[in-house]
Amino acid sequence: MLNIEIQAASDRLAAAIRKSDEFAVYKQLKDAVMADDTNKALINEYQRLQTKLQMAAVTGADSTQDDIQRFQQLSGLLMMNAGISQYFVAQLRVQQMMSEIFQIITSAAELEIRLPGM
């Protein structure tokens, strides 16, 4: 169970994240691109393949040539769509903000957690 003070601070942080410009832009773009069923299906497939390829790289497993080729094709297709491209950039900005928050919290707790890209 969380300490009451920590829970209150977490709630304030969550509210501040939701009020941030980065999140507002991300949410607006996400809602717009996900409103189209084709976009949504393509993005979901892209993210599934991205995760699969990243997990294979981390574990040392071989990725199939089909997965790599499909991921490259989807990447090219999605990046040609200005709305989706903007959504991915906005998503990256929110992820960067969350990474910075995570670093601050783990540092305060004197934890040495090293994640890829951090």
C-alpha positions in Angstrom: 0.0 0.0 0.0 1.3 3.4 -1.0 2.1 6.0 1.6 -0.7 8.7 1.5 1.8 11.4 0.7 3.3 9.4 -2.2 -0.2 8.5 -3.5 -1.2 12.2 -3.5 2.0 13.2 -5.2 1.5 10.5 -7.8 -2.1 11.7 -8.4 -0.8 15.3 -8.9 1.9 14.0 -11.3 -0.7 12.1 -13.3 -2.9 15.2 -13.5 0.1 17.3 -14.6 1.0 14.8 -17.3 -2.6 14.9 -18.6 -2.5 18.7 -18.7 0.9 18.9 -20.4 1.2 20.3 -24.0 3.0 17.1 -25.0 0.2 14.9 -23.9 -2.5 17.2 -25.3 -0.9 17.1 -28.8 -0.4 13.3 -28.5 -4.0 12.6 -27.4 -5.4 14.8 -30.2 -3.3 13.1 -32.9 -3.9 9.6 -31.5 -7.7 10.2 -31.5 -7.5 11.5 -35.1 -5.4 8.6 -36.6 -7.1 5.9 -34.6 -10.6 7.0 -35.7 -9.8 5.5 -39.1 -10.0 1.6 -38.9 -7.4 1.1 -41.5 -4.9 3.4 -39.8 -5.6 1.7 -36.5 -5.0 -1.8 -37.9 -1.8 -0.8 -39.6 -0.5 1.0 -36.5 -1.4 -2.0 -34.3 0.4 -4.3 -36.7 3.4 -2.0 -36.9 3.7 -1.8 -33.1 3.2 -5.6 -32.8 6.1 -6.2 -35.2 8.2 -3.5 -33.6 7.9 -5.2 -30.2 8.5 -8.7 -31.7 11.7 -7.5 -33.4 12.9 -5.6 -30.3 12.3 -8.7 -28.1 14.2 -10.9 -30.6 17.1 -8.4 -30.5 17.2 -8.3 -26.7 17.0 -12.1 -26.3 19.4 -12.8 -29.1 16.8 -14.7 -31.1 16.7 -14.5 -34.9 14.0 -12.4 -36.5 12.4 -13.9 -39.6 13.0 -12.2 -42.9 9.3 -11.9 -43.4 8.9 -10.0 -40.1 11.7 -7.6 -41.0 10.4 -7.0 -44.5 6.8 -6.5 -43.3 8.1 -4.0 -40.6 10.1 -2.1 -43.2 7.1 -2.0 -45.6 4.8 -0.8 -42.8 7.3 1.8 -41.7 7.5 3.3 -45.1 3.7 3.2 -45.6 2.9 4.8 -42.3 5.6 7.5 -42.5 4.1 8.7 -45.8 0.9 9.6 -44.0 1.5 13.0 -42.4 -1.1 12.5 -39.6 0.4 9.2 -38.6 4.0 10.5 -38.8 3.0 13.5 -36.5 1.3 11.0 -34.2 4.5 9.0 -33.9 6.6 12.1 -33.2 4.1 13.2 -30.5 4.2 9.7 -29.0 8.0 9.8 -28.9 7.8 13.2 -27.1 5.5 11.8 -24.4 7.7 8.7 -24.1 10.7 11.0 -23.6 8.9 13.0 -20.9 8.0 9.7 -19.1 11.6 8.5 -19.4 12.8 11.7 -17.7 10.2 11.3 -14.9 11.3 7.7 -14.4 14.9 8.8 -14.2 14.0 11.4 -11.5 12.0 8.9 -9.5 14.6 6.1 -9.6 17.4 8.6 -8.8 15.4 9.8 -5.7 15.0 6.2 -4.6 18.7 5.6 -5.2 17.9 2.8 -7.6 20.2 2.0 -10.5 17.9 0.8 -13.2 19.3 0.9 -16.6 16.9 0.5 -19.5 17.8 0.5 -23.2 17.8 4.1 -24.5 18.0 5.7 -21.1 
